[in-house]
Every structure is written in C-alpha cells, then in structure tokens.
Amino acid sequence: MPTFDLSTKVVDLGTSIWVVHPGRSRRFFNHFYEHNVLFLELPGLNISLEALKKTETVRQHIRMSLAFMEYYGGRSREGKKVPSANPRSYDGSAGDGQLASLVGSARKLFAVAKRGDLVIVPGKGGTS
C-alpha cells in the first residue's frame, strides 16, 4: 500500500508560484535538479531589465535566440549562414502564439519572479 506524506507548507500570500518546464521532453530536468538551477530554453538570451519593458525588443532578442537554437541544434549547418548576434537585426513585430508565450515567460522569470517565490519543475511523471 502506498504511503503518503501529508506535511504541508503554507505559502505566504505574497509568494508567487511558478511552473517552469525543463525543456522539450523535460530533457533538462536532471540538470535543473542536480545543479539547483532553472532557465528558459533560449540560448544566448542576454537581456536587461530595461529592455524587458519593450515588447518589440524582447521579441528581437527571442527571435535571435531561436535562430541560434535552430542553427546549432539542426541536423546540418551546411549552406546555412551563422545567425546574427545583434538582436536589432531581427523582426520585432508580433508573431505566433509560441513567440508571445516566450515573451511572457522571459518577462515573468527575469523581471517579475523574486527570491522566495515557489518554483515547481514537473519531472517525467508530472503533468501540467
């Protein structure tokens, strides 16, 4: 028979609760767990708090990151040009739902989340 530990932590009303997924297919879960870190799957994202206030700028940074992820994560780079490392060279207009979601995630994680907030990282058996 399974045993359940019903110990409960009371979360202060001023504490936010965040769910951060550990990458596609939860591939970064072990890294998050072993190193006590979390991050968005946006390689090379280096954006200031001031820049996070400007939606167009955030979109440019994210599009740059996605370009690097596609270039370095693809099966073949043959014939492909290395993406620009200048975020201003990327389109800052609105895009699809994935872009809007990534803009929201970047803003929340880097500008809204604070020390002491509760972060939930679903593992292989987790759902959300």
C-alpha positions in Angstrom: 0.0 0.0 0.0 1.4 3.5 -0.9 2.4 5.8 1.9 1.7 9.5 1.6 3.3 12.3 3.5 0.7 14.9 4.0 3.0 17.5 5.5 2.0 20.8 4.1 4.0 24.0 3.6 1.9 27.1 4.0 2.7 29.6 1.2 2.6 33.3 2.2 0.1 35.3 0.3 2.9 37.5 -1.1 4.6 34.5 -2.6 4.1 33.7 -6.3 4.1 30.2 -7.6 5.7 29.5 -10.9 5.8 26.3 -13.1 8.9 26.1 -15.2 9.1 23.2 -17.6 12.6 21.7 -18.0 12.8 21.9 -21.8 11.2 19.9 -24.5 10.5 16.3 -23.4 11.8 17.5 -20.0 15.3 17.0 -21.2 16.9 19.4 -18.7 15.2 18.0 -15.6 18.2 16.2 -14.3 20.4 19.3 -14.9 17.9 21.5 -13.0 17.7 19.0 -10.1 21.5 18.3 -9.8 22.6 21.9 -10.1 19.7 23.6 -8.4 19.2 25.9 -11.4 16.5 26.7 -13.9 16.5 28.5 -17.2 14.4 29.1 -20.3 15.4 27.2 -23.4 16.6 30.4 -25.1 20.3 30.1 -25.8 22.3 33.3 -25.8 19.4 35.4 -24.3 21.1 38.3 -22.6 18.6 41.0 -21.9 18.5 43.8 -19.4 15.6 44.6 -17.1 15.1 47.9 -19.0 14.9 46.1 -22.4 12.3 43.6 -20.9 9.9 46.6 -20.7 9.9 47.0 -24.5 7.9 44.2 -26.2 9.5 44.8 -29.6 13.0 44.5 -28.1 12.1 41.3 -26.2 10.7 39.8 -29.5 14.0 40.7 -31.3 16.1 39.0 -28.5 13.9 35.9 -28.6 14.0 35.6 -32.3 17.8 35.8 -32.2 17.9 33.1 -29.6 15.6 30.9 -31.6 17.8 31.4 -34.7 20.8 30.2 -32.8 18.9 27.3 -31.4 17.8 26.3 -34.9 21.3 26.8 -36.4 23.2 24.9 -33.7 20.5 22.3 -32.9 19.8 21.4 -36.5 21.0 18.3 -38.2 23.1 20.1 -40.7 24.6 23.5 -40.9 25.8 23.0 -44.5 24.9 26.0 -46.6 23.4 27.9 -43.7 24.6 31.3 -42.6 25.5 31.8 -38.9 22.8 33.9 -37.3 23.4 37.5 -36.4 24.4 38.1 -32.8 22.8 41.6 -33.0 19.2 41.4 -31.7 18.3 44.6 -33.6 18.8 42.7 -36.9 15.7 40.6 -36.1 12.0 41.5 -36.6 10.3 43.0 -33.5 6.7 42.6 -34.8 4.2 40.3 -33.2 4.3 36.7 -34.2 2.7 33.4 -33.4 1.5 32.1 -30.1 4.9 30.5 -29.3 6.6 33.9 -29.6 4.0 35.5 -27.4 4.4 32.7 -24.8 8.2 33.1 -24.8 8.0 36.9 -24.4 5.7 36.4 -21.4 7.9 33.7 -19.9 11.1 35.8 -20.3 9.4 38.8 -18.7 7.9 36.8 -15.8 11.1 34.8 -15.0 13.6 37.7 -15.3 11.5 40.7 -14.2 8.7 39.5 -12.0 9.8 36.4 -10.2 11.6 37.1 -7.0 13.7 35.4 -4.3 11.5 33.3 -2.1 8.9 32.5 -4.8 7.9 28.9 -5.1 9.1 27.2 -8.4 7.6 23.9 -9.5 9.5 21.9 -12.1 7.5 18.9 -13.3 9.5 15.8 -13.7 9.0 12.9 -16.0 5.8 11.8 -14.2 4.4 15.3 -13.8 1.7 16.9 -15.7 0.6 20.5 -16.1 
